[in-house]
Amino acid sequence: MRLRPGNRVSLALILSYVFDWIIIILAAVVGGVLSIITPNKRPFSLVDADISFPYVTKEKISTATLVVCCLAAPAVIIFLVTILLVPGPTVPKSTPKALIWKRKLWELHTGWLGLGLSLAAAFLITSGMKNLFGKPRPDLLSRCQPDLDNVNKYVVGGFSKTQEGFSLVSAAICQNTDSSVLKDGFRSFPSGHSSFSAAGLIYLSLFIASKLAIAIPFLAPRPYSEDASHYSAFPSRNDATQTRSHIISEDQDKGVSNFDGQLKLSGHNAAIIAARNQAAAPPVYLLVFAIIPFFASIYIASTRWSDFRHHGLDILFGYFIGTVTAIFAFRWYHLPISQGAGWSWGPRSSERSFWAGIGVGSYAGSDKAVHAPAANDLEARPVGGHDVGTNGGQTT
């Protein structure tokens, strides 16, 4: 973590991340409240085949199982990955254990923060939309147990209330005394299982892919960072003397010198020939680890169709919500998979824990840098036996 001089974390910085957790928890609580209040009940037709499916009491994936698979399991996996793999092989053996554990705990914290943000956002959005739309589920008529002897009494809308069977009726026609079952029958759009599974498991897939460097080979228009040490856990302890840009330039020089004549004859650019060595496809067995959670989310969403709980659009839109929140939450706390070397973003600076201010543009760095930009160009050097980096103007 970035620390203030003297290696002490400021109270403002701690409180800013506590506030993040409070917001996430409040969003989940609001979503929970919305999931139990009475939703809007959209009128329906008694002859609508789309809501005439049987009511299945035993779901393939219950709500409890959903929470275990999409919240508890990802949290445990994130814990294991960070404890076992972070900070990685680039750390010298002389690095103090305290620094290593600080990095482990920070990566664990951001991993859980992103998971919480993704799930809470998807849950809140989905619960709110369910109540607002009040769309009947495919099994509504089985839940409803309509009063067929007095249909005309409940007819709403239409051109004539005498066209029995072709008019819409209100939810008041339902005689089922189990209010929870009946209320849930009007929460079809969007699918909560789909959004929650996508939010938790797609986020987990992105997290695993990030930590295992699993990405489709990508050639950036320019290096994400000119300095290879920026990819390291502790830049000031990195023994590497050559930067990534130097290595790439040397490869390009070799390509030109060794194949100059052939390149001229073939018409190929030496830079393009050298570029092929800047990326490679990861092993497929690693891809399996990252893609299993994604496939699991598809299965969970699919069960909502076979259990007659949701229409097709409900499932697709719910899955879309969860996918968006997963990608957003991951990028909110983590660097891009293809360029971030598996790291999350570092902490906010102490001076900008709650507010950066107009004209600053970033929550990293020191306010002194605004008045003296050259201060950010200072080289990292050890102070008092601890690592000091220039990442955001704070110690690392």
N, C-alpha and C positions, 0 to 999 in steps of 0.2 A: 504494500500500500504506500501511497505517497504520504509522507510524514512531515510535520512541521519541524523546524530546526530544533534539535534536541531529541529527535526520534519519538515525539509524543503526538498521538493522534488528537486532533482538536475535537472538542465537544460538539461544535457546529457540524463537523463532517459526520460524526456518528449519528447525530440527531437527523441529519438530512436523509440518511438511509433508513433510519427507524421510521421516518415519515413516509418513505416509499412503501415500507411494509404495511403501515397503517392504512394507506390509500388502497393497497391491493386487498387487504382483509376487509375493509369497508365495502369495496366493490363486490366481493364475494358474498358478504352479508346482505347487501341490497338485492343481489341476484337471488339469494335464498328466500328473502321475503317475497319477492315477486313470484317465486315459484309456488307459493302456498296460498296467495290471495286469489279471490275469484276472478277468472279472466273474462274478457268479452266473449259472449256466446253468439257466434254467427248463425243466423237462420239456415236451415237445411231442408232438403226434400226427403220425404219418406221413401221415395222410389229411386234414390240416387245409389247406383250400384257401387260407386267408389267409397261409400261409407257403410257398406253392408257386410263387411268382413267380420268373422267371429272374433270375440274378445278372448285373447290368449292370456291366461293368468300367470303362466310360467314363462318368463322371457329368457331368451338365450343369454343375454347380457343384462343382468339386473343393474339397478342404480348403484348398489353397494359394490358389485363387481367392477362397474365402470370407474368408480372412484379409486379402487385399488389399482386397476390397470393403467389409469391415465394420470393419477396424481401420486399415489404412494410408490408404485413401482418406478416411475421416472425419477422421483426424488432419491430413492435408494440407489438407482443406477448412476445418477449424477454424482452422488456421494462416493461411490466406489471408483468411478472413473477419475475423479479429481484426486482422491487419496492415492490411487495406484499409479497414475500416469503423469500428474503435474508435479514438478515443473518441466519434466522431460530430460532428454539426454544432453542438452546443450549446457547444462549447469556444471561447472567445475566441481570436483570432489571437495575442494577446500571451502566451498560455500557453507556458511554457518547454518545449522539446522533450524535456527529460529527464523531466518529469512525464507528458507524453503517452506516451513509451515505457514508463514504469513501468506506466501503465494498460494499454497494449497487452499487455505481457508478463504482467501479472496475469490479464487476461481469457484469454489463451492458456493460462496455467498451469491455471486452473480449468476451462477447456474440456477440456483433456487429462486432468485429474484425473477429471472426471465420466465421460469416455469410458472411461478405464481401469477405474474402479470398476464401471461398468455391464457391461463385457465380462468382467472377472475374476469378478464375482459370478455372472453367468449361466453362465460356463464351469465354475466350481466346483460350482454347484448341479446343473447338467445332468450333469456327469461322475459325481458322486456318486450321483445317482439311477439313471443307466444301470447302474452296477455293482451297485447294491442290488437293482434289479428283475430284471435279466438277461432282459428280454423278447425273444423271437425276432423277427428282422426278417421282413418279407414274403418275402425271398429266402433264408430259412435253409436250406431243403431243398436248394437248388442249391449252397449253400456246404458243406453237411454231407456230402454223398455217403454216405448211410447204408448200413450193413451189412445189406442186406435178407435175407440168408441166415440170419441169427441174431437175428431181431427179438426173440424171447421172452427172449433173454439180457439184453436191456436194458430190459425193461418195468418200469415203476415205478408204484405206486398202482393204482387201479381195483379192481373186484370179483373179477376173474379174469384171470390171465396167459395164459389160453388164447384169449381174444378178440383174436386178432391183427388189428391195424389200428385197433381201437377203444380201445386202451389208450395211455397215455402212455409215452414212452421217454426215457431220459436222454441227455445229450449224448455219452456214451461210445460211442454207436452211430455217430457220425460218423467217417469214414475220411479226411477231408481232412487232408493233412500240413502245409498252410499254416496255422499256428496263429493268425497275425494275422487272416487272413480269417475263420477260424472264431470267434475271440473276438469280432470285430466283429459277427458275426451275432447275438449276444445283447445288443446295445446299441441296441435299438429305441426304448425309452421313457426319457426324452422325446427329441425330435429336437434334436440339437446344432446343426445348420445353422439350424433355425428359431429357437432361443433366441439364438444368436450373431448372426444377422442382425438380429433384432429389437432386441437390446441395443445394437448398434452403429449401425444405420441409423435406428431410431426416436429414439435419443438425438440423432443428427445432425439429424433433422427438427426436434426440439424446440429445438436450439441455433440453427439457422437461423431458425426462427420467432421466437425470442426476439430475435435481433439485427436482424431486419427488421420487428419489431413486427407480426407476423402472428398475429392472434387473432380469434376470433369476437367481434364487438362486445359489450362487457361493461359493465354498469352496476353499480358497487360500491355497497353500502349506505352507505358513507362513503369519502372519499378514502383511498388507501393511505398517503399522507403529506400533511400540511397544507401543507408547504413544497415548492414546485416545484423549488427548488434541490437537493433531495435526489435528483432524477433526473439531475442533471448530473454530468459527470465530475469537475469541480473546483468545488465549491459556492462557495468564497470568491471565485472569479474570474467568477462569473456576474453579468452586468450587469442581469439582470432585477430590477425593483423591485416587481413584483406577484407575489404567490403564486398558485398554482393555485386556491385557495379563493376568493381575491378575484375572479379572473376569472369563476369560475362564478357567484359571487353577483351580479356586475354583469350577466351574461347573464340571470339570473333576474329582476333588477330591471327590465331592459328589457322582458322578456316580460310582466311584470305591468303596466308603465306603458303599453306600446303596444297591448296587446290585452286590457286589463282588462275592458272592456265585453263583448267577444266571448267571453272566457273564462267570464264569469258566465253568459252566455246558453247557452253550449254545455255548461256543467257540468264542463269540464276543469280540472285543477289546473295552475296556472302553473309549478309546480316540475317537473311531468311534461313539459310542453311544452319547458321549458328543458333538461331532461335529454337529449333527443334529440340535442343538440349536443355531448354529452360523449363520444361515441364514433362511429366510422364504420367501414365495412367496408374492409379493405385492398384494393389492386388485385389482381385475380386472377392476373396474371402473376407477382407475388411469391409467391403461394400455390404456384405450380408449382415454384419452387425448393425450397420447404420440403417439398413432398409427394412429390417424386421419390424421395428415400431411403426413405420409408415404402413406396411402391409396389415399390421394388426389394427390400425385405425380404420382401414378400408373394410376389414371384416366386421368390426363393431358397427360401423355405419350401415353395412349391408344387412345386418340382422334386424334392423328396424323395418326393413321392407318385408322380410320373411315372417316377422312377428305381427304384421299388419298394424304397426304403430304409426307409420308415416307414409305419405305419398312420395313419389320420386323427387318432385321439386323440393319438398321439405328436407329430404336427406342431402341433396346436392347443395342447397343453399346453406344448410347448417354446416356442412363440411367446408364450404367456402369461407364461412365466418371463422371457423377454427384454424384454417390454413392461414388466413390473413393475420390473425392475432399471434399465431406461432412464429411466423416470419418476422412480424413487427417486433415482438418481444425479444426474439433472439438477437436481432440487429440492434435493439435498444441497448443491450448490455454486452454484445460481443462483436468483435471485428468480423469482416467478411471471411467466409470459409476459404475462398480461393487465395486470399492475400493476407490473412491475419495470423497465420502460423499457429492457430489453435487458441489464441489468447482472447480473453474478454477485455473490454475497455478498462482502463485503470480508474481509480476513484476520482471523484470531483476534487478540485482543490479546496482547501479549507476556507479561503477567502470567497469562493464562489459556491459554497455548499447549497445555498437556497436561491441565489439570484446572481446572474452574470452581469446584467446591465446592458443597456443599448450601446452598440459600438464595440463590444467585446467579442461576441460571436462564439464563445466556447466556455464550457464549465471546467475546463482544465487550464492550469497555468496560474501564475501569480499576478495579482493586481499591479505589482511593481513592473511586470513585463509590459504593461500598457504604456507606462511612462518611459521605460528603458528597455526596448525590444532586444537590444544587444545582449541583455543578460541571459537570454535563452540559448545563446550560442556558446556559453561556457562549456568546456569539456567536463565530463563526469570524473570525479576523483574521490578516493576514500577519505572520509572525515571521521576521526575518532574510532576507527576500526569498523565503521559501518559503510554500506554501499550508498553512494549518492549518485542519482541519475538526473538527467535533464528532462525527463518525461513530465511535461506540464509544470516545470519549475519547482517541483517538490522532490524530496528525497525518496529513493526507491528502496 
